[in-house]
């Protein structure tokens, strides 16, 4: 696990210490901003090499909206794990429990850099409620509220 002092940016190798996801499903490449227990900004670099572009859609690649939501949920997971790293005796897994108010306002295509901005609204009994948005080139492409439930594994 990482040391007590969090040095930004948090790179993909460090993110793999925090999240259980692996290729092709790890959708957070870097954490660039962090206020522990409050908010995180993470980056997902979208490449034509992503396996989902083969079928979504041929000759017109678009990142599936559910994967944009998953990227925001993984950013929420990095916020929780980085905020709780001093309590490393237990490493709970957080599962996406609910998505509300999902909105998609633009396509995400190869070459885009998703800026994943996630703010913790509240934690209650091992469940976190988050506001999340994904931004490309300063323009919001998606937003939602997420609820994640933690379970010790």
Residue frames as qw, qx, qy, qz and C-alpha x, y, z in Angstrom:
[[0.000, 0.890, 0.457, 0.000, 0.00, 0.00, 0.00],
 [0.328, 0.709, -0.041, 0.623, 1.07, 3.59, -0.51],
 [0.388, -0.062, -0.504, 0.769, 2.76, 5.62, 2.21],
 [0.083, -0.679, -0.575, 0.449, 0.85, 8.02, 4.47],
 [0.047, 0.612, -0.109, -0.782, 1.84, 11.10, 2.44],
 [0.646, 0.544, 0.528, 0.085, -0.06, 11.14, -0.84],
 [0.194, -0.472, 0.367, 0.778, 2.05, 12.59, -3.61],
 [0.626, 0.664, 0.343, -0.223, 0.23, 13.74, -6.74],
 [0.745, 0.052, -0.263, -0.611, -0.14, 12.67, -9.41],
 [0.674, -0.174, 0.697, -0.174, -1.09, 9.15, -8.38],
 [0.285, 0.408, -0.694, -0.520, -0.04, 6.95, -11.31],
 [0.810, 0.027, -0.359, -0.463, -1.66, 3.82, -12.73],
 [0.561, 0.120, -0.776, 0.262, 0.62, 1.45, -10.80],
 [0.049, -0.053, 0.614, -0.786, -0.45, 3.10, -7.54],
 [0.632, 0.005, -0.040, -0.774, -4.10, 3.04, -8.64],
 [0.744, 0.062, -0.638, -0.189, -3.79, -0.74, -9.14],
 [0.276, 0.054, -0.784, 0.554, -2.82, -0.97, -5.46],
 [0.288, 0.060, 0.379, -0.877, -6.09, 0.79, -4.59],
 [0.730, 0.235, 0.002, -0.642, -8.62, -0.75, -7.00],
 [0.687, -0.090, 0.721, 0.023, -9.18, -4.41, -7.90],
 [0.699, 0.669, 0.141, -0.211, -9.83, -3.61, -11.58],
 [0.473, -0.364, 0.602, 0.530, -7.38, -4.71, -14.29],
 [0.253, 0.355, -0.531, -0.726, -7.12, -4.52, -18.06],
 [0.191, 0.374, 0.350, 0.837, -9.36, -4.14, -19.92],
 [0.309, -0.748, -0.550, -0.203, -11.56, -2.78, -17.15],
 [0.427, -0.517, -0.223, 0.708, -9.33, -0.37, -15.26],
 [0.272, 0.765, 0.411, 0.415, -10.69, 2.99, -16.41],
 [0.242, -0.967, 0.055, 0.058, -8.63, 5.42, -14.30],
 [0.769, 0.428, -0.174, 0.441, -5.12, 6.27, -15.49],
 [0.391, 0.191, -0.338, 0.834, -4.09, 8.99, -13.04],
 [0.297, -0.829, -0.451, 0.143, -5.29, 11.02, -10.06],
 [0.419, 0.457, -0.007, 0.785, -4.32, 14.68, -10.42],
 [0.215, -0.482, 0.221, -0.820, -6.24, 16.38, -7.60],
 [0.579, -0.335, -0.739, 0.080, -7.30, 15.13, -4.18],
 [0.295, -0.475, 0.355, -0.749, -8.95, 16.54, -1.10],
 [0.244, -0.027, -0.958, 0.148, -9.16, 13.44, 1.15],
 [0.035, 0.434, 0.795, -0.423, -12.72, 12.73, 2.21],
 [0.237, 0.618, 0.169, -0.731, -14.03, 15.49, -0.09],
 [0.665, 0.690, 0.016, -0.285, -13.19, 15.27, -3.80],
 [0.609, -0.249, 0.595, 0.462, -10.95, 13.79, -6.45],
 [0.559, 0.709, -0.170, -0.395, -10.08, 14.57, -10.05],
 [0.664, -0.184, 0.679, 0.254, -8.86, 11.64, -12.12],
 [0.343, 0.575, -0.445, -0.595, -7.93, 11.16, -15.77],
 [0.765, 0.164, 0.620, 0.052, -8.92, 8.46, -18.26],
 [0.091, 0.511, -0.535, -0.667, -7.09, 8.65, -21.58],
 [0.791, 0.364, 0.400, -0.287, -9.38, 7.26, -24.28],
 [0.114, -0.477, 0.719, 0.493, -7.47, 5.36, -26.97],
 [0.709, 0.300, -0.359, -0.528, -8.57, 3.72, -30.21],
 [0.347, 0.261, -0.897, 0.083, -6.93, 0.58, -28.76],
 [0.481, -0.093, 0.589, -0.643, -9.79, 0.17, -26.24],
 [0.134, 0.060, 0.971, 0.189, -11.38, -3.24, -26.93],
 [0.318, 0.568, 0.648, -0.396, -14.96, -1.90, -26.85],
 [0.245, 0.622, -0.202, -0.716, -14.37, 0.28, -29.93],
 [0.086, -0.099, 0.901, 0.414, -14.31, -2.84, -32.14],
 [0.030, -0.455, -0.869, -0.193, -18.07, -3.17, -31.78],
 [0.113, -0.825, -0.480, 0.275, -19.21, 0.26, -30.50],
 [0.785, 0.472, 0.326, -0.233, -19.42, 1.30, -33.29],
 [0.684, 0.043, 0.466, 0.559, -17.44, 0.05, -36.31],
 [0.357, 0.431, 0.336, 0.758, -16.27, 3.04, -38.40],
 [0.210, -0.714, -0.080, -0.663, -17.78, 5.40, -35.81],
 [0.563, -0.124, -0.690, 0.438, -16.13, 4.69, -32.41],
 [0.356, -0.650, 0.041, -0.670, -17.97, 6.00, -29.35],
 [0.131, 0.156, -0.842, 0.500, -17.17, 5.12, -25.72],
 [0.415, -0.501, -0.725, -0.227, -20.25, 3.44, -24.21],
 [0.295, -0.677, 0.071, -0.670, -22.03, 5.63, -21.68],
 [0.869, -0.471, -0.120, -0.089, -22.07, 2.83, -19.11],
 [0.806, 0.034, -0.176, 0.564, -18.26, 2.78, -19.24],
 [0.105, 0.582, -0.120, 0.798, -18.13, 6.55, -18.70],
 [0.649, -0.619, -0.004, -0.442, -20.25, 5.96, -15.59],
 [0.941, -0.203, -0.158, 0.220, -17.97, 3.08, -14.56],
 [0.544, 0.367, -0.207, 0.726, -14.93, 5.38, -14.93],
 [0.245, -0.641, 0.123, -0.717, -16.62, 7.91, -12.62],
 [0.861, -0.461, -0.070, -0.205, -17.40, 5.12, -10.13],
 [0.862, 0.033, -0.210, 0.460, -13.78, 3.96, -10.20],
 [0.215, 0.536, -0.203, 0.791, -12.67, 7.54, -9.53],
 [0.595, -0.615, 0.038, -0.516, -15.02, 7.53, -6.52],
 [0.954, -0.221, -0.158, 0.126, -13.30, 4.32, -5.40],
 [0.614, 0.303, -0.251, 0.684, -9.89, 6.00, -5.60],
 [0.192, -0.649, 0.130, -0.724, -11.23, 8.87, -3.48],
 [0.819, -0.501, -0.009, -0.280, -12.40, 6.47, -0.77],
 [0.934, -0.043, -0.150, 0.320, -9.26, 4.34, -0.84],
 [0.438, 0.449, -0.217, 0.748, -6.87, 7.32, -0.82],
 [0.354, -0.653, 0.095, -0.663, -8.88, 8.96, 1.96],
 [0.865, -0.436, 0.086, -0.235, -8.81, 5.78, 4.08],
 [0.738, 0.424, -0.482, 0.209, -5.23, 4.70, 3.39],
 [0.067, -0.528, 0.645, -0.548, -4.20, 5.27, 7.01],
 [0.737, -0.133, 0.480, -0.458, -6.78, 2.58, 7.94],
 [0.515, 0.439, -0.652, -0.342, -5.11, -0.03, 5.74],
 [0.345, -0.173, 0.881, -0.273, -5.91, -2.93, 8.13],
 [0.540, 0.431, 0.714, -0.114, -9.03, -3.56, 6.09],
 [0.023, 0.231, -0.494, -0.838, -9.37, -2.98, 2.37],
 [0.533, 0.434, 0.620, -0.379, -13.07, -3.02, 1.63],
 [0.210, 0.196, 0.684, 0.670, -14.28, -3.45, -1.90],
 [0.302, 0.428, 0.265, -0.810, -16.80, -0.87, -3.02],
 [0.276, 0.326, 0.838, 0.340, -19.56, -1.97, -5.33],
 [0.194, -0.069, -0.233, -0.950, -21.66, 0.32, -7.45],
 [0.125, 0.331, 0.863, -0.360, -25.10, 0.14, -5.85],
 [0.257, 0.788, 0.528, -0.187, -27.09, 2.88, -7.56],
 [0.280, 0.030, 0.310, 0.908, -26.87, 5.43, -10.39],
 [0.133, 0.783, 0.546, -0.266, -29.23, 8.40, -10.44],
 [0.153, 0.915, 0.046, -0.369, -29.68, 11.44, -12.65],
 [0.590, -0.143, 0.539, 0.583, -27.38, 10.12, -15.39],
 [0.426, 0.852, 0.106, -0.285, -27.04, 12.56, -18.27],
 [0.653, -0.039, 0.451, 0.607, -24.95, 12.31, -21.40],
 [0.214, 0.869, 0.129, -0.427, -24.39, 15.55, -23.28],
 [0.379, 0.751, -0.466, -0.275, -21.66, 14.65, -25.78],
 [0.973, 0.148, -0.166, 0.054, -19.92, 11.62, -27.29],
 [0.446, -0.710, 0.520, 0.164, -16.58, 10.41, -25.97],
 [0.849, 0.521, -0.090, -0.013, -14.30, 9.31, -28.82],
 [0.860, -0.067, -0.003, 0.506, -10.73, 8.07, -29.29],
 [0.415, 0.420, -0.050, 0.805, -8.20, 10.77, -28.48],
 [0.378, -0.770, -0.098, -0.505, -10.36, 12.35, -25.78],
 [0.323, 0.121, -0.714, 0.610, -9.07, 12.76, -22.25],
 [0.506, -0.655, -0.482, -0.287, -11.83, 12.25, -19.70],
 [0.053, 0.336, -0.523, 0.782, -11.46, 14.43, -16.63],
 [0.548, -0.449, -0.697, -0.110, -13.40, 12.59, -13.91],
 [0.068, -0.382, 0.357, -0.850, -14.53, 14.99, -11.19],
 [0.599, -0.408, -0.683, -0.098, -16.08, 13.29, -8.16],
 [0.152, -0.446, 0.398, -0.787, -17.27, 14.84, -4.91],
 [0.305, -0.253, -0.889, 0.229, -18.35, 12.86, -1.85],
 [0.362, -0.568, -0.204, -0.710, -21.74, 14.13, -0.67],
 [0.580, -0.519, 0.409, -0.477, -21.92, 11.85, 2.38],
 [0.413, 0.163, -0.894, 0.063, -20.88, 8.52, 3.86],
 [0.638, -0.296, 0.300, -0.645, -23.34, 6.58, 5.96],
 [0.837, -0.144, 0.486, -0.206, -22.96, 3.00, 7.24],
 [0.554, -0.197, 0.701, 0.404, -20.34, 2.03, 4.68],
 [0.479, 0.621, 0.554, 0.279, -22.20, 3.58, 1.76],
 [0.229, -0.380, 0.106, 0.890, -21.00, 6.62, -0.11],
 [0.406, 0.794, 0.452, -0.027, -23.12, 9.03, -2.13],
 [0.429, -0.289, 0.312, 0.797, -21.16, 10.90, -4.79],
 [0.457, 0.824, 0.110, -0.315, -21.75, 13.62, -7.37],
 [0.602, -0.197, 0.555, 0.539, -19.76, 12.88, -10.50],
 [0.527, 0.798, 0.056, -0.287, -19.11, 14.45, -13.84],
 [0.724, -0.006, 0.435, 0.535, -16.93, 13.69, -16.82],
 [0.175, 0.904, -0.035, -0.389, -15.40, 16.55, -18.79],
 [0.735, 0.177, 0.369, 0.541, -13.57, 16.65, -22.15],
 [0.351, 0.313, 0.188, 0.862, -11.76, 19.82, -23.19],
 [0.045, 0.035, 0.310, -0.949, -13.63, 21.85, -20.56],
 [0.576, -0.087, -0.272, -0.766, -17.07, 20.62, -21.67],
 [0.546, -0.114, 0.719, -0.414, -19.20, 18.31, -19.54],
 [0.399, 0.158, -0.766, -0.479, -19.94, 15.08, -21.43],
 [0.625, -0.337, -0.689, -0.145, -21.69, 13.15, -18.65],
 [0.165, -0.386, 0.521, -0.743, -22.87, 13.53, -15.07],
 [0.689, -0.327, -0.598, -0.245, -24.64, 11.44, -12.45],
 [0.485, -0.587, 0.469, -0.448, -25.05, 10.64, -8.78],
 [0.648, 0.182, -0.739, 0.022, -23.47, 7.38, -7.65],
 [0.685, -0.558, 0.313, -0.349, -24.00, 5.27, -4.58],
 [0.588, 0.361, -0.714, 0.118, -21.28, 2.79, -3.69],
 [0.809, -0.519, 0.082, -0.265, -21.51, 0.22, -0.92],
 [0.162, 0.619, -0.747, 0.182, -18.41, -1.10, 0.83],
 [0.956, -0.236, -0.045, -0.167, -17.90, -4.69, 1.90],
 [0.299, -0.676, 0.673, 0.026, -14.85, -6.08, 3.66],
 [0.883, 0.318, -0.301, -0.168, -13.38, -8.92, 1.63]]
